[in-house]
Amino acid sequence: MAGATAVQIGTANFMNPLACKDIISGVEDFITSENIKDINEIRGII
């Protein structure tokens, strides 16, 4: 899974001050829907 850098997250915050909250919520929804128990299961996957 490709990840965003801190710079990309920071830039997103200029456009949407709630971007970090939205990103976290999206990741949580994804790992729940895919039945992933540990974030390390998807770290580094492209």
Backbone as numpy.savetxt, mean C-alpha at the origin, in Angstrom:
# Nx Ny Nz CAx CAy CAz Cx Cy Cz
4.93 -7.84 -5.95 4.08 -6.67 -5.95 4.98 -5.45 -5.95
4.78 -4.57 -6.88 5.58 -3.35 -6.97 5.15 -2.40 -5.87
6.10 -1.69 -5.31 5.80 -0.76 -4.22 6.16 0.66 -4.57
5.55 1.58 -3.88 5.83 3.00 -4.06 6.95 3.40 -3.11
7.73 4.36 -3.55 8.78 4.89 -2.68 8.18 5.95 -1.77
8.93 6.34 -0.77 8.47 7.39 0.14 8.22 8.69 -0.62
9.02 8.95 -1.65 8.83 10.16 -2.45 7.48 10.11 -3.16
7.12 8.97 -3.70 5.83 8.84 -4.39 4.67 9.00 -3.42
4.81 8.46 -2.23 3.76 8.61 -1.21 3.65 10.08 -0.81
4.78 10.72 -0.61 4.78 12.14 -0.25 4.14 13.00 -1.33
4.44 12.69 -2.58 3.86 13.43 -3.70 2.35 13.22 -3.74
1.91 12.00 -3.49 0.47 11.72 -3.47 -0.23 12.55 -2.41
0.46 12.80 -1.30 -0.13 13.61 -0.23 -0.38 15.05 -0.64
0.37 15.55 -1.62 0.11 16.91 -2.11 -1.23 16.97 -2.83
-1.55 15.91 -3.56 -2.81 15.87 -4.31 -3.99 15.46 -3.43
-3.73 14.60 -2.46 -4.78 14.09 -1.59 -4.19 13.95 -0.18
-4.54 14.86 0.72 -3.99 14.79 2.07 -4.29 13.49 2.81
-5.25 12.74 2.35 -5.60 11.46 2.98 -5.02 10.27 2.23
-4.05 10.52 1.36 -3.48 9.45 0.53 -2.92 8.30 1.37
-2.19 8.61 2.43 -1.61 7.54 3.26 -2.70 6.67 3.85
-3.75 7.29 4.34 -4.87 6.52 4.90 -5.51 5.64 3.82
-5.68 6.20 2.62 -6.27 5.43 1.52 -5.39 4.26 1.12
-4.08 4.48 1.08 -3.13 3.42 0.71 -3.16 2.30 1.74
-3.11 2.67 3.01 -3.13 1.66 4.07 -4.43 0.86 4.02
-5.53 1.55 3.84 -6.83 0.87 3.75 -6.87 -0.09 2.56
-6.33 0.35 1.43 -6.30 -0.49 0.24 -5.45 -1.73 0.43
-4.30 -1.57 1.07 -3.42 -2.72 1.32 -4.11 -3.69 2.29
-4.73 -3.15 3.33 -5.43 -4.01 4.28 -6.56 -4.78 3.60
-7.33 -4.10 2.76 -8.41 -4.77 2.03 -7.87 -5.87 1.13
-6.75 -5.60 0.45 -6.15 -6.58 -0.45 -5.67 -7.82 0.30
-4.93 -7.61 1.39 -4.39 -8.78 2.10 -5.51 -9.60 2.74
-6.59 -8.93 3.13 -7.73 -9.66 3.67 -8.42 -10.47 2.58
-8.66 -9.85 1.43 -9.36 -10.55 0.35 -8.54 -11.70 -0.22
-7.23 -11.60 -0.15 -6.35 -12.65 -0.68 -5.92 -13.65 0.39
-6.46 -13.49 1.61 -6.15 -14.39 2.72 -4.65 -14.46 3.01
-4.00 -13.32 2.96 -2.57 -13.23 3.25 -2.41 -13.00 4.75
-1.62 -13.83 5.39 -1.45 -13.75 6.84 -0.33 -12.82 7.27
0.67 -12.64 6.40 1.84 -11.83 6.75 2.24 -11.02 5.53
2.47 -9.74 5.72 2.83 -8.85 4.61 4.09 -9.34 3.89
4.94 -10.07 4.60 6.16 -10.59 3.98 5.87 -11.61 2.89
4.66 -12.17 2.87 4.28 -13.11 1.81 4.24 -12.43 0.45
3.98 -11.12 0.43 3.87 -10.42 -0.86 5.01 -9.43 -1.09
5.85 -9.23 -0.11 6.97 -8.29 -0.26 7.93 -8.81 -1.33
8.24 -7.95 -2.29 9.19 -8.29 -3.33 8.59 -8.96 -4.55
7.30 -9.28 -4.52 6.65 -9.90 -5.67 6.36 -8.83 -6.71
6.65 -9.13 -7.95 6.39 -8.15 -9.03 5.19 -8.59 -9.82
